[in-house]
Amino acid sequence: MIRLLLIILLTSQFSTALSKTVNNSVKIDVLYSESADIFDLMDNVSNWWPGFTEVEYSKFWHKKFGIKKEDKLLFKKYTAIRQKYYHDPDQKPKSPLKNRNGFFSTLGSVNADPIAEAFYSSNSMQQGLKKLAQIINKKELQFFKKFYVHFKPNYSSLISKSPEQYSVAINKVRASLNKPGISEYFNNISQFYNIKSPLSYRVIYTWWPPLNRTNASPTGKYLVMRYNPSKHGYLDDSDIVAHEIIHSISAQQKFKQKAELTNKFLNKCKVNGLLKRYEILEEPLAVVFGQLIFNKKFEPKKFSLSSNLYRNMWVSSFARQIYLPLQKRFESGEKITDGFIEDASLICNEFHMAANQLNSN
């Protein structure tokens, strides 16, 4: 039996940590990290991988600071180094019937980005650069140092008050994740997915432009909570954290189990090619476990079946439909391999047939 204990320790004035147990534990840290904040900000401003990086950063940066010829040259060199060291073997194939992860979260992403991990796993730029030295060559390391020195006046003006401003949100999430029953809940979810290996997860708050929305970006065993410190630094989005933890747990499933469940589901519900891989079942499961059941148990004021649960209508609607059968099986101690996939594929097939019927009319 996996034993999960979420013991929250205040590791610094502006960081919190959930400590791990001795055996088969889940360790969750919720904190502010200077190295993660600076890296994530400048990584997105560089726009080294359009579609992967968030374009809102470069738009805000160019408007506020402008961009010089030297800046462009630095971003070009930065892009080359980032592309050199990023490798995710699970990015392709896109088809869930061919990818070794099926339609579940990919395991390859855990170690896909060693440069990002150097900064996400650190608390200071000095510590992050020291770890980076073990990954890239000396010439590239000197470039990174030059890169951050060059842009320091600008990014420092944006994040100077971040630690203090994020402390409110951090303390709220810490309090939410320290409620009685949380440890048992995540432990039972791990059992549902047949997971026996320990899980380490680090939730980090980083700067985000002052928009009317936030951004949560899971990267392997890290969850980057992109929140504007002034505009969003007071929010308690523990359900978002829970949602992303579900993905991290799901990724740990054995490849054989992922493939068998995917094939069984898609054999009955022919939606492959009509939906993106994660939209089919991975995201609906995270919505049910990370938002619906989580909120009903621990944040009842947030619980709602009538609100828009996800930005994608299929995910939101399908999650509502599988909520009750999944909750019943989960609370009875069943696992994902004990018949839930048959339930879910039947519901999916009915949705698909209803859509075809509407289109034919």
Order of alpha helices (4+ residues) and beta strands (2+ residues): beta-beta-beta-alpha-alpha-alpha-alpha-alpha-alpha-alpha-alpha-beta-beta-beta-alpha-alpha-alpha-alpha-alpha-alpha-alpha-alpha
